[in-house]
Amino acid sequence: MKRFNKIMMIVLVLISGYGLVASCTHKNEPLPAAVSTGIKISHGKHIHLPGVTVGDTTQWKFDKVHSAVNWSSPFLEVGADLTGKFNQFGVADLKDALMQNYITTKQPLPDTSWAFYENEPAKTHFAGYIQTNQVNTGEPGRDGGCLITTFGTTKIVTGTQNLTVSNVAHIKTTSVAFDSASNGYIATFDFTWQGGGAAPVTQSITGKLTYIPETLVPGATNSEFGLKLEFQINKADFGIINTEVADKVSIVVNANFNNK
């Protein structure tokens, strides 16, 4: 009997061992699909259109207080970045007739030259401007001195919004398309600036556009969304002669909108 029990134990061990090997090799089962390392791209169906009627939540208003236009460029082309921003800017299409001085401390023009379609980028468009004499680097000697000269403009006049041709740089999209390498968009636009030259120069520039989706503001009843535009310009193309700033100047526009 003991001999029989020993033989049965050996047989069971062999059978279980075979089952273990078979289960581990999955010889007859297909291998699982490899984990994708690609970028997951998905777009919702948000549509945001401008308006100026307070209290109408279907209309989106430019939230300038929480927006910014920043620039950076390596010092002497080799050092750490010089950085700055512009205090006055807007989302308006600056046609020739609108390029003048406005006696106001508020936004001189309605910030309504834009529309955003999350899943139909061909319908998305925007136009905007900055006032170059409103540069702010945190160093008053540069802001009111050498940069004013470099930009070919004039100093700030209190109570005046200066949208004259020599004091603005402005953009207007010509196309917006999906970015195949990210969840964002590729925006192509005309960039116009007189800079250090005698007349404005217009160049076609391509930048990266990112959508920060509509979200209800914590503790409030309204929502907010954002658009971030990143691009570069070459200073020499606009007559800027300044040895402190590198040829390439990076610009980041952070624009927020609410439906209050």
Helices and strands as residue ranges (DSSP letters): H 2-25, E 47-48, E 61-62, G 64-66, E 68-74, E 81-86, E 89-90, G 96-98, E 101-103, E 114-117, G 121-123, E 125-131, G 132-134, E 135-136, H 140-141, I 142-146, H 147-150, E 160-162, G 165-167, E 168-178, E 185-193, E 201-216, E 223-234, G 235-238, E 248-258
